[in-house]
Each structure stands twice: as C-alpha cells, then as structure tokens.
C-alpha cells in the first residue's frame, strides 16, 4: 500500500489504495469493488532477500482470492 501511494504521489503511476475489511482474506477481497482492467500490486515481505519476492502466510492468501491479475514486487523495488 505504501509503495502504490508513493508512486502515485510522484506521478510514476496512477495508483489508488483501498483498505478492505472482512472476516477473512477471501471475505475482504470479495467486499472490495474491482474495476475492469485493474491489477493488484503487492510488495514483498521484509523477510525477503534483497531483490527477491516473498509473501508471508497471510499475504499469500490475497492472490488466490483476488479476481484480477496480481503482481508481486521484489524487496527493495523502487
């Protein structure tokens, strides 16, 4: 979320962050309004080695539940 906001502020990309709430990951994703053509951008966990992608246990559930394409940025992506 912080990366998307930073890239949007500096004009690199058009990005928007939307917090989601639900009983679990799938419920939160389902309650989120997705527009045609949207993608979800996720940053790697700080547990990842430099320039590697790693998702923790909870974050790994998001791509499985999301109805749109997902990309995971490697750690230290700027």
ZIQUI-V465785 format. One record per residue. N is the residue number from 1. RES is the residue in three letters. PHI is phi in radians with two decimals (none if undefined). PSI is psi in whole degrees, 0 to 359 (* if undefined). NEAR is the number of other ideal C-beta (glycine too) atoms within 10 Angstrom. Layout:
# ZIQUI-V465785
n = [N:N]
res = [RES:RES]
phi = [PHI:PHI]
psi = [PSI:PSI]
near = [NEAR:NEAR]
This chain:
# ZIQUI-V465785
n = [1:2:3:4:5:6:7:8:9:10:11:12:13:14:15:16:17:18:19:20:21:22:23:24:25:26:27:28:29:30:31:32:33:34:35:36:37:38:39:40:41:42:43:44:45:46:47:48:49:50:51:52:53:54:55:56:57:58:59:60:61:62:63:64:65:66:67:68:69:70:71:72:73:74:75:76:77:78]
res = [UNK:UNK:UNK:UNK:UNK:UNK:UNK:UNK:UNK:UNK:UNK:UNK:UNK:UNK:UNK:UNK:UNK:UNK:UNK:UNK:UNK:UNK:UNK:UNK:UNK:UNK:UNK:UNK:UNK:UNK:UNK:UNK:UNK:UNK:UNK:UNK:UNK:UNK:UNK:UNK:UNK:UNK:UNK:UNK:UNK:UNK:UNK:UNK:UNK:UNK:UNK:UNK:UNK:UNK:UNK:UNK:UNK:UNK:UNK:UNK:UNK:UNK:UNK:UNK:UNK:UNK:UNK:UNK:UNK:UNK:UNK:UNK:UNK:UNK:UNK:UNK:UNK:UNK]
phi = [none:-1.14:-1.12:-1.04:-1.11:-1.12:-1.14:-1.19:-1.10:-1.52:1.43:-1.12:-2.47:-1.56:-2.44:-2.48:-1.89:-2.38:-1.18:-2.21:-2.22:-3.05:-1.25:-2.68:-1.03:-1.05:-1.15:-1.11:-1.14:-1.14:-1.36:-1.48:-1.44:-1.87:-1.66:-1.02:1.54:-1.33:-2.26:-1.79:-1.91:-2.14:-1.62:-1.19:-1.14:-1.17:-1.34:-1.26:-1.19:-0.95:1.12:-2.11:-1.74:-2.65:-2.02:-1.29:-1.02:-1.27:-1.07:-1.17:-1.32:-1.12:-1.04:-1.17:-1.67:-1.37:-1.47:-2.16:-1.07:-2.21:-2.19:-2.00:-1.49:-1.21:-1.05:1.22:-1.20:-2.44]
psi = [318:321:314:317:318:315:325:319:318:3:7:317:161:115:154:141:142:109:144:145:147:177:333:181:311:320:317:318:319:327:351:136:119:132:153:136:356:153:155:127:126:141:150:156:154:349:347:150:159:135:23:154:135:131:137:180:315:313:331:337:337:308:328:329:344:133:4:169:148:138:142:121:142:160:146:17:136:*]
near = [12:8:16:19:11:13:16:14:9:7:7:10:11:8:14:9:11:9:7:13:8:13:8:11:18:14:13:16:20:14:11:18:7:14:7:5:7:14:10:17:18:19:19:21:17:9:10:17:11:8:10:12:16:15:18:12:7:10:15:14:16:18:17:10:16:19:10:14:11:14:10:19:14:14:16:13:13:7]
